């Protein structure tokens, strides 16, 4: 009898010890998970730019918040200078490239969502735009490119009747290079010194844009400067300059192709 009681107490002791060990292990796992979750939460935070407008920024560190606020301020200042306004509410999200493509379409450096007044910019790029290594200056320039798209969309109230898609890109690229770090812009212009401004506005079309967007961007910037810079953009957006209609460059029209 005494032996059985001793065995029972020993078994109870082992059970208690296993329960304590399991609880300790669970607590440690929980602490580790909470730690990593805390790191993840801390890594991505939301802030706001100072000023009268509402600009929300999702970022990882203070340099991203500062870069976003400066980009928005630059674009707003440019449009204010030509008598036009950028949306008072907008959001800028920094994102890692994986899983960040817009509506299933691959985008090189970011995108804008006009329905949510949202600009998403990728932190890294797997390309070298204009033969330049990816850098904070390039990232900032593409952020301005997307904010300009959003501003143009707002000015035109989402209509593509006044300006076709390639003209939206023309304005976004021209202003991107105009607001770009001067040293970076000069390196790009030197690398593409053989690109001339468009002699005729008909040269700004979906083919010249689609065949090589980087060459198109340099042509857009040089054309923009040649034709009056900010005043040219103002007249485009106020329909004082109407781009010529696009003429399909082949004898056979798309609807005439026999299938």
C-alpha positions in Angstrom: 0.0 0.0 0.0 2.8 2.4 0.9 4.6 1.5 -2.3 1.5 2.3 -4.4 1.0 5.6 -2.7 4.6 6.5 -3.4 4.3 5.6 -7.1 1.1 7.6 -7.4 2.8 10.7 -5.9 5.8 10.2 -8.2 3.4 10.0 -11.3 1.6 13.1 -10.1 4.9 14.9 -9.8 5.9 14.0 -13.3 2.5 15.1 -14.7 2.8 18.5 -12.9 6.3 18.9 -14.2 5.2 18.1 -17.8 2.3 20.5 -17.5 4.6 23.3 -16.2 7.1 22.5 -19.0 4.4 22.6 -21.7 3.0 25.9 -20.3 6.5 27.4 -20.2 7.2 26.3 -23.8 3.8 27.7 -25.0 4.5 31.0 -23.2 8.0 31.1 -24.8 6.6 30.4 -28.3 3.9 33.0 -27.7 6.6 35.6 -26.6 8.7 34.8 -29.7 5.6 35.2 -32.0 4.6 38.4 -30.3 8.2 39.7 -30.7 8.2 39.0 -34.4 4.7 40.4 -34.9 5.8 43.4 -33.0 8.8 43.9 -35.3 6.5 43.5 -38.4 4.0 46.0 -37.0 6.8 48.4 -36.1 8.4 48.0 -39.6 5.3 49.3 -41.4 3.6 52.4 -39.9 1.4 55.2 -41.0 2.2 58.9 -40.8 1.0 62.1 -42.2 2.7 65.0 -44.0 2.4 68.4 -42.3 0.3 71.1 -44.0 -3.3 71.9 -44.8 -3.9 68.9 -47.0 -4.4 65.3 -46.0 -1.5 63.1 -47.1 -1.3 59.7 -45.5 2.0 57.7 -45.9 2.6 54.0 -45.2 6.3 53.7 -44.6 9.1 51.8 -42.8 11.5 54.5 -41.7 11.5 58.3 -41.4 13.4 58.7 -44.7 10.5 57.2 -46.6 8.0 59.5 -44.9 10.2 62.5 -45.7 10.7 61.5 -49.3 6.9 61.0 -49.8 6.1 64.4 -48.3 8.7 66.2 -50.4 7.4 64.5 -53.6 3.8 65.5 -52.9 4.9 69.1 -52.0 6.9 69.3 -55.3 4.0 68.2 -57.5 1.5 70.4 -55.6 3.8 73.4 -56.0 4.2 72.7 -59.7 0.5 72.5 -60.4 -0.2 75.5 -58.2 2.2 77.4 -60.3 0.1 76.8 -63.4 -3.2 77.4 -61.6 -4.3 73.8 -61.0 -4.8 71.7 -57.9 -3.7 68.3 -56.9 -6.3 66.2 -54.9 -6.4 67.5 -51.3 -6.6 63.9 -50.0 -4.1 61.3 -51.2 -2.1 58.3 -49.8 1.4 57.1 -50.6 2.3 53.5 -49.8 5.8 52.1 -50.0 5.7 48.5 -50.9 8.0 45.5 -51.5 7.7 44.3 -55.1 6.3 40.8 -54.3 2.5 40.7 -54.5 2.2 44.4 -55.1 1.2 44.5 -58.8 -1.9 46.5 -59.6 -4.9 44.4 -60.7 -2.7 41.6 -62.0 -0.7 43.9 -64.3 3.1 44.0 -63.9 4.3 47.5 -63.2 7.9 48.5 -63.2 8.2 51.0 -60.4 4.8 51.6 -58.9 1.3 52.6 -59.9 -1.5 55.0 -59.0 -5.1 54.1 -58.2 -7.3 57.1 -59.0 -10.4 55.7 -57.3 -8.6 55.6 -54.0 -6.3 58.6 -54.6 -3.5 56.2 -53.9 0.1 56.0 -55.1 2.1 52.8 -54.5 5.9 53.0 -55.1 8.2 50.0 -55.0 11.3 50.2 -52.8 13.5 48.3 -55.2 13.6 47.7 -58.9 15.0 44.9 -60.9 15.7 47.2 -63.9 18.0 50.1 -64.5 15.9 53.0 -65.8 17.7 55.0 -68.4 20.8 52.9 -67.8 21.0 54.2 -64.2 21.4 52.0 -61.1 18.4 52.1 -58.7 18.8 54.8 -56.1 16.7 57.0 -53.7 16.8 59.8 -56.4 15.3 57.4 -59.0 12.7 56.1 -56.5 11.7 59.7 -55.7 11.4 60.6 -59.3 9.1 57.7 -60.0 7.0 58.6 -57.0 6.6 62.1 -58.5 5.7 60.5 -61.9 2.8 58.6 -60.2 1.6 61.6 -58.2 1.6 63.6 -61.5 -0.6 60.9 -63.0 -3.0 61.3 -60.1 -3.1 65.0 -60.5 -3.7 64.9 -64.2 -6.5 62.4 -63.7 -8.1 64.7 -61.2 -7.8 67.8 -63.5 -9.3 65.9 -66.4 -11.9 64.2 -64.1 -10.8 60.8 -65.4 -11.6 61.6 -69.0 -9.3 60.3 -71.8 -11.2 62.2 -74.5 -9.1 65.3 -74.1 -5.8 63.6 -73.8 -5.0 60.0 -74.8 -3.0 57.7 -72.6 0.3 58.5 -74.3 -0.2 62.2 -73.5 -0.8 61.3 -69.8 2.6 59.6 -70.0 4.1 62.5 -71.8 3.2 64.9 -69.0 4.2 62.4 -66.2 7.6 61.7 -67.8 8.3 65.4 -68.6 7.5 66.5 -65.1 9.4 63.5 -63.6 12.6 64.6 -65.4 11.9 68.3 -64.7 11.7 67.7 -60.9 14.5 65.1 -60.9 17.8 65.5 -59.1 19.8 67.7 -61.5 22.9 65.5 -61.5 20.8 62.4 -62.2 18.9 64.2 -65.0 22.1 65.3 -66.6 23.5 61.7 -66.6 20.3 60.6 -68.3 20.4 63.3 -70.9 24.0 62.6 -71.6 23.2 58.9 -72.1 20.4 59.8 -74.5 22.0 62.8 -76.2 21.0 61.5 -79.7 17.2 61.8 -78.8 15.7 65.0 -80.2 12.5 66.8 -79.3 9.4 65.9 -81.4 9.2 68.0 -84.5 5.4 67.4 -84.7 3.0 66.6 -81.9 1.8 63.7 -84.0 5.0 62.0 -83.0 3.6 61.6 -79.5 1.5 58.5 -80.0 0.9 55.1 -78.6 3.6 53.6 -80.9 6.3 56.0 -79.9 5.4 55.4 -76.3 5.0 51.6 -76.5 8.1 50.8 -78.5 10.5 52.3 -75.9 9.1 54.1 -72.9 12.5 55.3 -71.7 13.3 56.9 -75.1 9.8 58.3 -75.1 10.4 59.8 -71.7 13.6 61.7 -72.9 11.8 62.8 -76.1 8.9 64.0 -73.9 11.1 66.0 -71.6 13.0 67.7 -74.5 9.8 68.4 -76.3 8.3 69.8 -73.1 11.3 72.2 -72.7 11.3 73.1 -76.4 7.6 74.1 -76.4 7.4 76.2 -73.3 7.7 73.8 -70.3 5.1 74.5 -67.6 3.1 76.8 -69.9 2.8 74.0 -72.5 1.5 71.6 -69.8 -1.0 74.3 -68.6 -2.3 74.8 -72.1 -2.6 71.0 -72.7 -4.6 70.5 -69.5 -6.8 73.5 -70.2 -7.5 72.3 -73.8 -5.9 75.3 -75.3 -3.6 72.9 -77.2 -5.4 69.9 -78.7 -3.0 67.1 -79.8 -3.6 65.9 -83.3 -5.7 62.8 -83.8 -3.8 59.6 -84.0 -3.4 58.3 -87.5 -3.0 54.5 -87.8 0.4 54.2 -89.7 -0.5 51.2 -91.9 -2.5 50.9 -95.1 -4.8 48.2 -93.7 -6.9 49.3 -90.7 -7.3 46.8 -87.8 -10.9 46.2 -88.5 -10.1 45.4 -92.2 -7.8 42.5 -91.4 -9.3 39.2 -92.6 -9.4 36.5 -90.1 
